[in-house]
Amino acid sequence: MRDYFKKNIMPWHPTLYGKSPSVFILLACVATILCLIAFLPLGAEATPFFASQTGKDCSYCHSVYPKLNETGLAFMHNGYRLPGETFLEAKNLSSIPASLEATAAIDYDKLKSNGTTSTASDIRLDNVTLSAGGAMGATGKVSTLGTIAVEQNPDGTFTTTIEKAFVQVNDLAGETGNGNLNVRAGQWEIGLPFLNPLETVIIGQQYLAERDLGVFARNQTAAEINGQISMGEESGLTHRYSLGISSQTMTAGNQDRVQGIYATYALTIKEIVNLGVIYRGGKEASSDGTRDAGFNKYGVGAEVEVEPFVISAGLFRADKSGENSKNDFLVEALYRSGAIPGLSAGARYDADTQSGFHSVQSESLFGRYDILTNVFTMLEYDHLYDKDHRLPVINGPVEFTNPNETENRITLFLSTIF
């Protein structure tokens, strides 16, 4: 399920498969899975990935996986270290925290294109994702992380993607173990600590701020300085920052790719409120791919966590030379049930506007149940309206692609991570 959270929902159109399974078969499969889930034992604990390093349960760092709470944010921005931890001087295969994630999915899709409505359905292996990493040296001086995902394509073939691969040297300044100043190089995502394409996403639909505006970016090759500075429990303030250069996608023949700069800053207040700003600038290929264009992309975000709710919102803008500016507004809410452990639900509204075009609107709803701390099922409904077919194609055919003007999708997931 990790890849589903991090990547766009793949297209499952009958013309891509040459078949359209019966809706009755689809519903029967859904009912069977739900019946099996109802009789599974509940309440078991699990320690995948970094939980095996820290000895803590997944809920120690995640509000609802993969959404990070304040402890998880601090752990991630401190080079995957908790205060007082000690580490091996050098890692070997038996000492590297690792996790394997597998997700199966059932889709039902209703598409409208140029006035014609069609339906599609499929049962698929969504992805298998392997992640490994951690801190090295007695004080965790060096941290590393690698994530490889194998995804099933619409035609039944598979694609392997390196989602993350980086090395970070910690504690270049300040007290050892606090991560006040670090340097990192490799590949990862660019976004706000609490609002970004990979680490904090529960709803599977890709943010329009990433997909169309490019304010957020995944699989970004970069080098940066970063850090976090805690002002102590009394003040309840924590500052997190990053400043870096990145390799950009340029037109064919242009090998001068280090054309991007970026900066992020986030302030956490009393572990309840997160405020952040992001800026990206430089040059990249134009939307039509015919030239390299200068760009400035920026935005602000906020998140408030008041049990049992987490509410996030953001305003983003992208200015690119020779193109009309794009603006995006998103708001999402997460609810965690106190009466029924493991039950959560959420919604997102995302709107993208550009002068001279109709707005692109995206809405999502989900309900999720954690069968175990490392096994869950989720039912999600996604709707997208794109009358002018503005959204760019990603990796060939993608979710809600041209020429689809409207798409409604229901997806049932069953996922495990260990």
Helices and strands as residue ranges (DSSP letters): H 2-6, H 14-17, H 23-38, H 50-54, G 58-60, E 62-64, E 67-68, H 70-77, E 98-113, E 116-136, E 142-152, E 158-173, E 181-190, H 208-211, E 217-230, E 237-247, E 258-269, E 273-285, E 292-306, E 309-320, E 326-336, E 343-354, E 360-372, E 375-385, E 406-417
